[in-house]
Amino acid sequence: MHTCEPRHFLQSCLLLLLRQRPSHGYELLERLDASGLTDPDPAGVYRALRILERDGLARSAWCPSASGPARRTYHLTPRGLAALDRAVIDLQETRNALDTYLEYFGPTTVVSR
């Protein structure tokens, strides 16, 4: 059984956003926050972007900005797209495991935090 917390979920979220369009780090932070997918931690996001780039899942280039200095813009690579496809499969398997667990647990039990 897969773990209940998907590994590298932030990286998967970033790959998903980069599939939609190339973005710079600050824009990715804003888009993550707006999506509700995860609570973005700036240091964690930039660390994840460096890992994606190191692993060949994303690439970056400095792009001029009309409103300030050039920004490092990240783009999804073909390897990144394949990794995103694998992540979706892993998340579906985790979801199935969680659904099974919750069905077994039963709908009548209420757990307070």
N, CA, C and O atoms as a DFTB+ gen file, in Angstrom:
452 C
 N C O
     1  1       0.838      -1.186       0.000
     2  2       0.000       0.000       0.000
     3  2       0.878       1.243       0.000
     4  3       1.917       1.282       0.659
     5  1       0.457       2.245      -0.737
     6  2       1.177       3.514      -0.760
     7  2       0.944       4.251       0.549
     8  3      -0.032       3.999       1.255
     9  1       1.841       5.153       0.856
    10  2       1.660       5.951       2.064
    11  2       0.466       6.869       1.897
    12  3       0.059       7.172       0.776
    13  1      -0.089       7.306       2.998
    14  2      -1.266       8.172       2.940
    15  2      -0.927       9.584       2.493
    16  3      -1.788      10.285       1.962
    17  1       0.289      10.004       2.696
    18  2       0.700      11.329       2.242
    19  2       1.545      11.165       0.992
    20  3       2.636      10.598       1.055
    21  1       1.055      11.655      -0.151
    22  2       1.827      11.485      -1.391
    23  2       3.196      12.147      -1.292
    24  3       3.323      13.294      -0.863
    25  1       4.197      11.411      -1.691
    26  2       5.553      11.960      -1.681
    27  2       5.678      13.005      -2.781
    28  3       5.117      12.852      -3.867
    29  1       6.395      14.032      -2.496
    30  2       6.705      15.072      -3.471
    31  2       5.449      15.746      -4.036
    32  3       5.412      16.107      -5.213
    33  1       4.433      15.913      -3.202
    34  2       3.188      16.509      -3.686
    35  2       3.403      17.924      -4.201
    36  3       2.808      18.311      -5.207
    37  1       4.239      18.696      -3.530
    38  2       4.524      20.056      -3.989
    39  2       5.131      20.026      -5.383
    40  3       4.749      20.822      -6.241
    41  1       6.063      19.128      -5.618
    42  2       6.675      19.024      -6.949
    43  2       5.618      18.671      -8.001
    44  3       5.633      19.206      -9.109
    45  1       4.704      17.769      -7.644
    46  2       3.632      17.404      -8.576
    47  2       2.743      18.605      -8.871
    48  3       2.326      18.812     -10.011
    49  1       2.454      19.396      -7.839
    50  2       1.643      20.605      -8.043
    51  2       2.351      21.589      -8.966
    52  3       1.724      22.187      -9.840
    53  1       3.650      21.756      -8.775
    54  2       4.416      22.663      -9.637
    55  2       4.438      22.158     -11.078
    56  3       4.301      22.946     -12.013
    57  1       4.608      20.864     -11.260
    58  2       4.582      20.311     -12.619
    59  2       3.232      20.572     -13.277
    60  3       3.168      20.914     -14.458
    61  1       2.157      20.411     -12.514
    62  2       0.821      20.657     -13.042
    63  2       0.662      22.111     -13.482
    64  3       0.129      22.386     -14.557
    65  1       1.126      23.038     -12.646
    66  2       1.026      24.458     -13.002
    67  2       1.907      24.796     -14.204
    68  3       1.519      25.602     -15.050
    69  1       3.083      24.188     -14.281
    70  2       3.966      24.441     -15.423
    71  2       3.418      23.832     -16.708
    72  3       3.713      24.314     -17.802
    73  1       2.621      22.777     -16.579
    74  2       1.972      22.217     -17.775
    75  2       0.996      23.232     -18.349
    76  3       0.812      23.305     -19.563
    77  1       0.371      24.015     -17.476
    78  2      -0.570      25.032     -17.937
    79  2       0.145      26.171     -18.654
    80  3      -0.310      26.646     -19.695
    81  1       1.276      26.604     -18.083
    82  2       2.061      27.671     -18.728
    83  2       3.366      27.868     -17.965
    84  3       3.425      27.630     -16.758
    85  1       4.411      28.300     -18.665
    86  2       5.673      28.636     -17.983
    87  2       5.437      29.776     -16.998
    88  3       4.610      30.655     -17.240
    89  1       6.159      29.755     -15.899
    90  2       5.981      30.780     -14.869
    91  2       7.273      31.000     -14.115
    92  3       8.149      30.136     -14.088
    93  1       7.382      32.175     -13.498
    94  2       8.508      32.438     -12.606
    95  2       8.081      32.055     -11.184
    96  3       6.898      31.845     -10.915
    97  1       9.044      31.970     -10.300
    98  2       8.801      31.459      -8.955
    99  2       7.714      32.181      -8.192
   100  3       6.849      31.539      -7.595
   101  1       7.737      33.510      -8.198
   102  2       6.738      34.258      -7.438
   103  2       5.337      34.011      -7.987
   104  3       4.379      33.878      -7.225
   105  1       5.224      33.951      -9.303
   106  2       3.914      33.670      -9.902
   107  2       3.445      32.269      -9.512
   108  3       2.260      32.066      -9.247
   109  1       4.359      31.307      -9.474
   110  2       3.993      29.947      -9.056
   111  2       3.503      29.943      -7.606
   112  3       2.549      29.239      -7.274
   113  1       4.153      30.726      -6.748
   114  2       3.681      30.848      -5.366
   115  2       2.253      31.380      -5.320
   116  3       1.413      30.852      -4.590
   117  1       1.981      32.410      -6.090
   118  2       0.637      32.994      -6.129
   119  2      -0.385      31.994      -6.674
   120  3      -1.491      31.871      -6.146
   121  1      -0.002      31.288      -7.728
   122  2      -0.924      30.323      -8.327
   123  2      -1.185      29.143      -7.394
   124  3      -2.306      28.639      -7.332
   125  1      -0.160      28.703      -6.672
   126  2      -0.360      27.635      -5.686
   127  2      -1.326      28.089      -4.603
   128  3      -2.238      27.355      -4.221
   129  1      -1.118      29.295      -4.117
   130  2      -1.973      29.829      -3.063
   131  2      -3.419      29.935      -3.544
   132  3      -4.345      29.558      -2.826
   133  1      -3.608      30.444      -4.752
   134  2      -4.953      30.617      -5.302
   135  2      -5.634      29.281      -5.586
   136  3      -6.858      29.179      -5.500
   137  1      -4.853      28.263      -5.921
   138  2      -5.430      26.968      -6.283
   139  2      -5.962      26.211      -5.073
   140  3      -6.889      25.410      -5.198
   141  1      -5.383      26.461      -3.907
   142  2      -5.773      25.713      -2.722
   143  2      -5.187      24.313      -2.679
   144  3      -5.527      23.528      -1.794
   145  1      -4.313      23.990      -3.620
   146  2      -3.716      22.653      -3.656
   147  2      -2.808      22.396      -2.464
   148  3      -2.801      21.300      -1.904
   149  1      -2.059      23.387      -2.087
   150  2      -1.129      23.254      -0.975
   151  2      -0.839      24.633      -0.425
   152  3      -0.958      25.630      -1.138
   153  1      -0.466      24.692       0.819
   154  2      -0.092      25.965       1.435
   155  2       1.364      26.234       1.073
   156  3       2.260      25.587       1.617
   157  1       1.619      27.176       0.163
   158  2       2.974      27.339      -0.347
   159  2       3.926      28.001       0.654
   160  3       3.622      29.043       1.235
   161  1       5.053      27.380       0.828
   162  2       6.146      27.928       1.615
   163  2       7.186      28.384       0.602
   164  3       7.707      27.556      -0.146
   165  1       7.510      29.689       0.552
   166  2       8.426      30.172      -0.485
   167  2       9.740      29.394      -0.565
   168  3      10.181      29.041      -1.658
   169  1      10.363      29.127       0.571
   170  2      11.631      28.388       0.539
   171  2      11.423      26.990      -0.036
   172  3      12.246      26.509      -0.815
   173  1      10.329      26.341       0.343
   174  2      10.038      25.005      -0.162
   175  2       9.756      24.994      -1.651
   176  3      10.158      24.071      -2.360
   177  1       9.060      26.024      -2.127
   178  2       8.748      26.113      -3.556
   179  2      10.035      26.293      -4.364
   180  3      10.239      25.603      -5.363
   181  1      10.884      27.195      -3.947
   182  2      12.128      27.419      -4.694
   183  2      13.049      26.199      -4.613
   184  3      13.745      25.878      -5.576
   185  1      13.051      25.524      -3.468
   186  2      13.841      24.296      -3.339
   187  2      13.295      23.217      -4.294
   188  3      14.064      22.522      -4.958
   189  1      11.970      23.091      -4.351
   190  2      11.345      22.111      -5.247
   191  2      11.642      22.451      -6.704
   192  3      11.890      21.551      -7.507
   193  1      11.622      23.730      -7.055
   194  2      11.938      24.123      -8.435
   195  2      13.373      23.761      -8.797
   196  3      13.633      23.300      -9.909
   197  1      14.310      23.964      -7.865
   198  2      15.708      23.578      -8.126
   199  2      15.827      22.066      -8.321
   200  3      16.585      21.604      -9.173
   201  1      15.080      21.305      -7.535
   202  2      15.098      19.843      -7.668
   203  2      14.513      19.434      -9.016
   204  3      15.069      18.571      -9.695
   205  1      13.398      20.043      -9.408
   206  2      12.797      19.733     -10.709
   207  2      13.780      20.021     -11.837
   208  3      13.899      19.242     -12.783
   209  1      14.475      21.132     -11.729
   210  2      15.440      21.491     -12.763
   211  2      16.632      20.535     -12.740
   212  3      17.089      20.087     -13.792
   213  1      17.132      20.225     -11.553
   214  2      18.264      19.302     -11.422
   215  2      17.942      17.933     -12.022
   216  3      18.800      17.290     -12.628
   217  1      16.686      17.498     -11.843
   218  2      16.269      16.180     -12.329
   219  2      15.801      16.188     -13.777
   220  3      15.383      15.155     -14.302
   221  1      15.868      17.352     -14.428
   222  2      15.497      17.440     -15.838
   223  2      13.998      17.469     -16.083
   224  3      13.551      17.244     -17.208
   225  1      13.214      17.743     -15.046
   226  2      11.762      17.777     -15.194
   227  2      11.262      19.171     -15.565
   228  3      10.153      19.340     -16.071
   229  1      12.100      20.149     -15.303
   230  2      11.806      21.535     -15.678
   231  2      13.122      22.167     -16.103
   232  3      14.203      21.702     -15.743
   233  1      13.004      23.230     -16.869
   234  2      14.188      24.016     -17.227
   235  2      13.833      25.467     -16.976
   236  3      12.661      25.841     -16.936
   237  1      14.861      26.272     -16.808
   238  2      14.585      27.686     -16.573
   239  2      15.442      28.541     -17.487
   240  3      16.493      28.123     -17.972
   241  1      14.961      29.735     -17.699
   242  2      15.689      30.724     -18.496
   243  2      15.351      32.097     -17.937
   244  3      14.242      32.340     -17.462
   245  1      16.330      32.986     -18.004
   246  2      16.082      34.357     -17.567
   247  2      15.299      35.077     -18.654
   248  3      15.707      35.103     -19.815
   249  1      14.186      35.653     -18.271
   250  2      13.330      36.371     -19.216
   251  2      13.187      37.818     -18.756
   252  3      12.990      38.080     -17.570
   253  1      13.288      38.751     -19.692
   254  2      13.132      40.160     -19.312
   255  2      11.724      40.422     -18.784
   256  3      10.764      39.754     -19.169
   257  1      11.624      41.396     -17.907
   258  2      10.336      41.774     -17.334
   259  2      10.083      43.245     -17.629
   260  3      10.991      44.071     -17.534
   261  1       8.859      43.561     -17.982
   262  2       8.506      44.949     -18.264
   263  2       8.447      45.780     -16.982
   264  3       8.532      47.007     -17.030
   265  1       8.301      45.113     -15.845
   266  2       8.117      45.849     -14.595
   267  2       9.280      45.680     -13.610
   268  3       9.097      45.868     -12.408
   269  1      10.462      45.331     -14.099
   270  2      11.586      45.178     -13.188
   271  2      12.682      44.325     -13.793
   272  3      12.798      44.213     -15.013
   273  1      13.489      43.724     -12.926
   274  2      14.611      42.920     -13.420
   275  2      14.135      41.636     -14.097
   276  3      12.984      41.223     -13.948
   277  1      15.034      41.027     -14.831
   278  2      14.723      39.751     -15.483
   279  2      14.328      38.725     -14.426
   280  3      14.789      38.772     -13.285
   281  1      13.470      37.803     -14.831
   282  2      12.986      36.768     -13.922
   283  2      13.328      35.397     -14.476
   284  3      13.293      35.169     -15.685
   285  1      13.658      34.490     -13.567
   286  2      13.909      33.111     -13.970
   287  2      12.549      32.454     -14.196
   288  3      11.765      32.290     -13.261
   289  1      12.282      32.085     -15.432
   290  2      11.014      31.478     -15.796
   291  2      11.216      29.988     -16.018
   292  3      12.141      29.568     -16.713
   293  1      10.333      29.195     -15.416
   294  2      10.429      27.732     -15.473
   295  2       9.482      27.189     -16.522
   296  3       8.360      27.667     -16.687
   297  1       9.966      26.169     -17.231
   298  2       9.213      25.516     -18.302
   299  2       9.210      24.013     -18.039
   300  3      10.201      23.463     -17.558
   301  1       8.117      23.359     -18.349
   302  2       8.019      21.911     -18.223
   303  2       8.784      21.252     -19.360
   304  3       8.708      21.707     -20.501
   305  1       9.518      20.192     -19.063
   306  2      10.231      19.434     -20.091
   307  2       9.422      18.177     -20.417
   308  3       8.494      17.837     -19.684
   309  1       9.761      17.486     -21.502
   310  2       9.082      16.210     -21.787
   311  2       9.211      15.212     -20.627
   312  3       8.263      14.486     -20.329
   313  1      10.370      15.175     -19.978
   314  2      10.529      14.296     -18.807
   315  2       9.614      14.739     -17.673
   316  3       9.096      13.909     -16.926
   317  1       9.417      16.044     -17.545
   318  2       8.520      16.567     -16.519
   319  2       7.076      16.176     -16.784
   320  3       6.331      15.856     -15.858
   321  1       6.687      16.203     -18.045
   322  2       5.331      15.789     -18.414
   323  2       5.125      14.314     -18.097
   324  3       4.068      13.932     -17.594
   325  1       6.107      13.493     -18.379
   326  2       6.019      12.068     -18.056
   327  2       5.954      11.858     -16.545
   328  3       5.216      10.996     -16.069
   329  1       6.727      12.648     -15.786
   330  2       6.701      12.554     -14.327
   331  2       5.333      12.966     -13.787
   332  3       4.840      12.383     -12.821
   333  1       4.727      13.965     -14.411
   334  2       3.392      14.395     -14.007
   335  2       2.383      13.282     -14.245
   336  3       1.521      13.034     -13.402
   337  1       2.482      12.615     -15.379
   338  2       1.593      11.485     -15.666
   339  2       1.740      10.391     -14.603
   340  3       0.743       9.831     -14.146
   341  1       2.987      10.087     -14.209
   342  2       3.221       9.075     -13.174
   343  2       2.666       9.538     -11.829
   344  3       2.105       8.743     -11.075
   345  1       2.825      10.823     -11.534
   346  2       2.329      11.357     -10.265
   347  2       0.813      11.230     -10.175
   348  3       0.273      10.929      -9.111
   349  1       0.129      11.457     -11.289
   350  2      -1.331      11.331     -11.297
   351  2      -1.728       9.888     -10.985
   352  3      -2.663       9.658     -10.218
   353  1      -1.041       8.934     -11.560
   354  2      -1.324       7.522     -11.282
   355  2      -1.087       7.224      -9.800
   356  3      -1.910       6.568      -9.161
   357  1       0.027       7.698      -9.255
   358  2       0.332       7.481      -7.839
   359  2      -0.732       8.113      -6.943
   360  3      -1.151       7.516      -5.952
   361  1      -1.165       9.320      -7.295
   362  2      -2.187       9.991      -6.498
   363  2      -3.523       9.256      -6.577
   364  3      -4.248       9.177      -5.585
   365  1      -3.851       8.718      -7.755
   366  2      -5.089       7.946      -7.880
   367  2      -5.031       6.692      -7.011
   368  3      -6.023       6.332      -6.378
   369  1      -3.872       6.022      -6.975
   370  2      -3.715       4.841      -6.134
   371  2      -3.819       5.210      -4.658
   372  3      -4.428       4.477      -3.878
   373  1      -3.231       6.336      -4.272
   374  2      -3.321       6.789      -2.884
   375  2      -4.762       7.129      -2.539
   376  3      -5.240       6.804      -1.452
   377  1      -5.448       7.778      -3.457
   378  2      -6.857       8.116      -3.227
   379  2      -7.686       6.857      -3.040
   380  3      -8.533       6.797      -2.149
   381  1      -7.449       5.853      -3.872
   382  2      -8.184       4.593      -3.742
   383  2      -7.924       3.951      -2.384
   384  3      -8.844       3.435      -1.749
   385  1      -6.662       3.983      -1.938
   386  2      -6.324       3.409      -0.632
   387  2      -7.027       4.180       0.486
   388  3      -7.537       3.579       1.431
   389  1      -7.053       5.511       0.378
   390  2      -7.733       6.316       1.394
   391  2      -9.235       6.077       1.393
   392  3      -9.855       5.987       2.453
   393  1      -9.825       5.974       0.197
   394  2     -11.260       5.691       0.108
   395  2     -11.575       4.345       0.751
   396  3     -12.559       4.227       1.482
   397  1     -10.762       3.343       0.492
   398  2     -10.968       2.019       1.080
   399  2     -10.859       2.097       2.597
   400  3     -11.686       1.535       3.316
   401  1      -9.854       2.782       3.071
   402  2      -9.657       2.949       4.512
   403  2     -10.874       3.618       5.148
   404  3     -11.392       3.145       6.159
   405  1     -11.329       4.729       4.545
   406  2     -12.455       5.465       5.112
   407  2     -13.752       4.664       5.052
   408  3     -14.581       4.765       5.957
   409  1     -13.937       3.873       4.000
   410  2     -15.114       3.004       3.925
   411  2     -15.059       1.944       5.021
   412  3     -16.076       1.636       5.643
   413  1     -13.889       1.396       5.254
   414  2     -13.718       0.394       6.292
   415  2     -13.943       1.009       7.670
   416  3     -14.537       0.385       8.548
   417  1     -13.467       2.225       7.850
   418  2     -13.607       2.942       9.117
   419  2     -15.076       3.163       9.435
   420  3     -15.495       3.052      10.587
   421  1     -15.848       3.474       8.416
   422  2     -17.289       3.626       8.586
   423  2     -17.747       5.072       8.622
   424  3     -17.051       5.941       9.148
   425  1     -18.917       5.324       8.060
   426  2     -19.420       6.689       7.975
   427  2     -20.028       7.199       9.285
   428  3     -20.237       8.403       9.429
   429  1     -20.316       6.308      10.245
   430  2     -20.994       6.747      11.462
   431  2     -20.060       7.269      12.525
   432  3     -20.504       7.906      13.481
   433  1     -18.789       7.016      12.381
   434  2     -17.834       7.449      13.382
   435  2     -17.342       8.851      13.050
   436  3     -16.908       9.125      11.931
   437  1     -17.417       9.730      14.036
   438  2     -16.939      11.091      13.851
   439  2     -15.674      11.244      14.674
   440  3     -15.647      10.933      15.865
   441  1     -14.642      11.721      14.032
   442  2     -13.373      11.921      14.712
   443  2     -13.176      13.420      14.868
   444  3     -13.268      14.167      13.894
   445  1     -12.907      13.860      16.083
   446  2     -12.635      15.276      16.294
   447  2     -11.139      15.493      16.316
   448  3     -10.370      14.597      16.664
   449  1     -10.749      16.664      15.948
   450  2      -9.312      16.984      15.888
   451  2      -8.813      17.491      17.200
   452  3      -7.630      17.808      17.330
